[in-house]
Amino acid sequence: MHTKSNRGKAREVFWKRVGGKIEDDRSCLAAFVALHSAEVLEGVKPANLMTMHDRVHTCGRNLYRLWERCSVELLAAGGLRAHVLHDCGRRRLVLLYRPVLLENLLAEPKVRNFLRKAGYPAYRGRQQALEELTRRATQGDFPHEIGLFLGYPLKDVAGFMGWAAIPFSCNGPWRVYGDPVRSLRLANCHKACRARMAERLDAGCDPTLCLCSMRRAANCPGSPMAHELSTGVQAA
C-alpha cells in the first residue's frame, strides 16, 4: 500500500554520495541496510522493506551478491532480523524487522482477526505469519495486508483494502484514510529517523555500529497500531 514519493530518489542520491566513500564491502552493505531500517532500529516501526537488484549500484558494488556473503554475520551483531519475501534471481525483496516488536504486533487480537479475515491460517508466532505472507508475495497480486506487518495504522490498511467505510484523506508514504493527524505525525517521525541515520552515515560513523538498536527520539510517537487497539478502532 505504498504510494509514489521522492523517498526512493532521495535515498539513491544519498547513496551515490556516501556509498562510494565506504572502503570495504561489509561496511557498505551495513550502511545500505542501516539506511533502509532506520525507523525499525529506533523502534518506531516493527519492520521495513528493502529491495536489492542483481547489478552494480552507485557505490560500485553488487549489494545483491554481498547480501548472500555477509548478511548472516552482519545481522547477528545487531537487533535486526531479515526475512526474504521474494527472490527471482535478479531482484530480492527483504523484510527487515525487530523480532519482539513484530511478535507483539502479530499477537494483538485485532491484528490476528484482520489477518484471519484476509485468509491467513491460525498462527502461533511470527514465523508462521511470515510464511503465509511470503507465499502471497510470490504468487499473484502483492499482498496489501503487508501494511500491518510494516506498522501502518490499522485504519489506513483497512481503508486501502476497502474493508472499512473510511474516506480517503491524503497521500503520504502510504495512503491515509480518516483523520490524518496521527498517520502524518507517524510519517514525519519515520522521515526524521531516516534523516538521523543519514547524518550518522554521512559523518563517517561505523555502519556496523549503526545497525545496533537505538533509543527512540522523544518527539516520535508510539505505534499508532497500539493506540488504535487500545481505543477500539475496528479494522473491518
Summary of the structure (lengths in Angstrom):
residues: 236
radius of gyration: 17.5
end to end distance: 16.8
largest distance: 52.2
contacts: 747
relative contact order: 0.18
helix: 51%
strand: 13%
